[in-house]
C-alpha cells in the first residue's frame, strides 16, 4: 500500500514510518525540515511543507491508499491549531483525492474517565485538563471534525506515550473507556495502527490503547 504519514518527525510518526517501510509499504511523509526525517529508504518519499498549507498536504495525500496522522505538539501547554486545522486540510485532501482510510493518534486523556476510575479521573480532570487545557481543546475539535467526515476513520486514543520497545502485547477498548489506561509505547501504537489498515471493524470507531 501507499501510505501518507503526517507527523513523521515526532516519536510516533517515526515509528509509523519505520514499521510501515519494514512491512514493505510505500510511504510519503510531509516535513517542514526534510533533514529531520531520520529514515533513508527507497520506498520513502519526503515532501517539504507544512500541514497548515493545503497545497503541500495535497501532494502527500494524492495517490495514497490510506492516511495515518501522528500530528502533535507533545506536552506543550500553549494554544495551537495544528490538530484541528491540520486535520481539516488532510480531510479536504482526502476528499479531493478519493482516499477513504484514515487512522489518527489522539490521547485517551482527552476524555475524562468516570469517577469510578478514581485514580485516572484525578489525573485527567484535576491535572491534565488543567495544565493542557488549550491543546486539548484543539485536539477535541480535531476529533469532532474527524467524526463528521465522510471517510473510514479510526481514532486511536493512546495512553501516555513512552519510548518503550515494540511488544505487540496491549489492550484495546472500542468506543468505550479502557480501565487502567496508563501507558503505551510509541512503537506499539504504530504497530496497532498499521495492523488496522485493512480492518473494517475499526472503521468509524474510537479505540483506546494501553498495556
C-alpha positions in Angstrom: 0.0 0.0 0.0 1.0 3.6 -0.4 0.7 5.4 2.9 0.6 9.1 3.6 2.1 9.8 7.1 1.7 13.2 8.9 3.8 14.0 12.0 6.6 11.8 10.7 9.3 13.7 12.6 7.7 13.0 16.0 8.2 9.9 18.1 5.1 8.1 17.0 5.4 9.3 13.4 9.0 8.0 13.2 7.7 4.6 14.4 4.9 4.6 11.9 7.3 5.4 9.1 9.9 2.8 10.1 7.4 0.0 10.7 5.5 0.7 7.5 8.7 0.5 5.5 9.6 -2.7 7.3 6.2 -4.1 6.1 7.1 -3.1 2.5 4.6 -0.3 2.2 5.4 2.7 0.2 5.5 5.8 2.4 5.1 9.5 1.6 5.7 12.0 4.5 5.4 15.7 5.0 8.1 17.6 6.9 8.9 21.3 7.3 12.5 20.2 7.6 13.2 17.1 5.4 16.5 16.6 7.2 14.5 15.9 10.4 13.2 12.7 8.8 15.7 10.1 10.0 14.8 7.2 7.7 16.5 6.7 4.4 14.8 4.1 2.2 14.0 3.6 -1.5 10.3 3.2 -0.5 10.2 6.6 1.3 9.4 10.0 -0.3 9.6 13.2 1.7 7.7 16.3 0.7 8.8 19.6 2.2 6.0 21.7 3.6 3.6 22.4 6.5 0.3 20.6 7.3 -1.3 24.0 7.7 -0.7 24.6 3.9 -3.4 22.7 1.9 -1.4 22.6 -1.3 1.5 20.7 0.3 -0.9 18.4 2.0 -2.4 17.6 -1.4 1.0 16.4 -2.6 1.3 13.9 0.2 -2.3 12.5 0.1 -2.7 12.3 -3.7 -2.3 8.6 -4.8 -2.3 7.2 -1.2 -4.3 4.1 -0.2 -4.5 5.3 3.4 -3.6 8.3 5.6 -2.0 8.0 9.0 -1.7 11.0 11.3 0.5 11.4 14.4 0.3 15.2 14.5 1.1 16.7 17.8 2.9 19.3 19.9 3.9 16.9 22.7 3.2 18.2 26.2 3.4 21.9 25.4 0.7 24.0 27.0 0.2 26.7 24.5 -2.8 27.2 22.2 -2.5 25.5 18.8 -4.4 24.9 15.6 -2.1 22.1 14.4 -4.6 19.4 15.3 -7.8 20.9 14.1 -6.6 22.9 11.0 -4.1 20.3 10.1 -6.7 17.6 10.1 -9.2 19.8 8.2 -6.5 20.1 5.5 -5.9 16.4 5.5 -9.6 15.6 5.3 -10.0 18.1 2.4 -7.2 16.5 0.5 -8.6 13.0 1.1 -12.0 14.1 -0.2 -10.4 15.7 -3.3 -8.2 12.6 -3.9 -10.8 10.0 -3.1 -8.8 8.4 -0.3 -11.1 6.7 2.2 -9.0 5.2 5.0 -7.8 7.4 7.9 -6.1 6.5 11.2 -5.3 9.2 13.7 -3.5 9.2 17.0 -5.3 11.1 19.8 -4.9 10.7 23.5 -7.0 8.7 26.0 -7.0 11.6 28.5 -8.8 13.9 26.1 -12.0 12.3 27.5 -12.1 12.4 31.3 -12.9 8.9 32.7 -15.8 8.4 35.1 -15.2 9.0 38.8 -15.5 5.2 39.3 -12.0 5.1 37.8 -10.8 7.4 40.6 -7.1 7.5 40.0 -7.5 8.1 36.3 -10.2 10.7 37.0 -8.0 12.7 39.4 -5.1 12.7 36.9 -7.3 13.5 33.9 -9.7 16.1 35.4 -7.6 17.8 38.0 -4.2 17.7 36.4 -4.0 17.1 32.6 -7.2 19.0 31.7 -6.0 21.9 33.8 -2.4 22.0 32.5 -3.1 21.1 28.9 -6.4 22.9 28.5 -5.5 24.8 25.4 -4.0 21.9 23.3 -6.8 19.6 24.5 -9.4 22.0 23.2 -7.8 21.9 19.7 -7.5 18.1 19.9 -11.2 17.8 20.7 -12.0 19.9 17.7 -9.8 17.6 15.6 -11.8 14.6 16.8 -15.1 16.4 16.1 -14.0 17.1 12.5 -12.9 13.5 12.0 -16.2 12.1 13.3 -18.1 14.4 10.9 -16.1 13.3 7.9 -17.3 11.0 5.2 -14.4 8.5 5.3 -13.4 5.3 7.0 -11.7 6.9 10.0 -10.3 5.3 13.2 -9.4 7.5 16.2 -6.7 5.8 18.2 -6.7 7.3 21.7 -3.4 6.2 23.2 -2.4 6.2 26.8 0.7 8.1 27.9 3.3 7.5 25.3 6.7 6.1 26.2 9.9 5.2 24.4 9.5 1.5 25.2 10.0 -1.4 22.8 7.6 -2.9 20.4 5.8 -5.8 22.2 2.7 -6.4 20.2 1.0 -7.1 23.5 -1.5 -4.4 24.6 -5.2 -3.9 25.4 -7.8 -2.1 23.4 -11.4 -0.9 24.0 -13.6 0.1 21.1 -16.0 3.0 21.7 -15.7 2.9 25.4 -13.2 3.8 28.2 -10.3 1.4 28.9 -9.7 0.9 32.6 -6.1 1.2 33.7 -5.2 3.3 30.7 -1.8 4.5 31.9 0.9 4.0 29.3 1.8 2.5 25.9 5.0 2.7 23.8 5.0 4.7 20.6 6.2 1.5 18.8 3.1 -0.4 19.9 0.8 2.4 18.9 2.4 2.3 15.4 2.1 -1.5 15.3 -1.6 -1.3 16.2 -2.4 1.4 13.6 -0.6 -0.5 10.8 -2.5 -3.7 11.8 -5.8 -1.8 11.4 -5.2 -0.6 7.8 -7.5 -3.2 6.3 -9.7 -3.8 9.4 -13.3 -2.7 8.6 -14.3 -3.4 12.2 -12.4 -0.3 13.3 -14.0 2.0 10.7 -15.7 5.0 12.3 -14.6 3.8 15.7 -12.7 5.3 18.7 -10.2 2.9 20.2 -8.4 3.3 23.5 -5.0 1.6 23.6 -2.8 0.8 26.6 -0.8 -2.0 28.3 
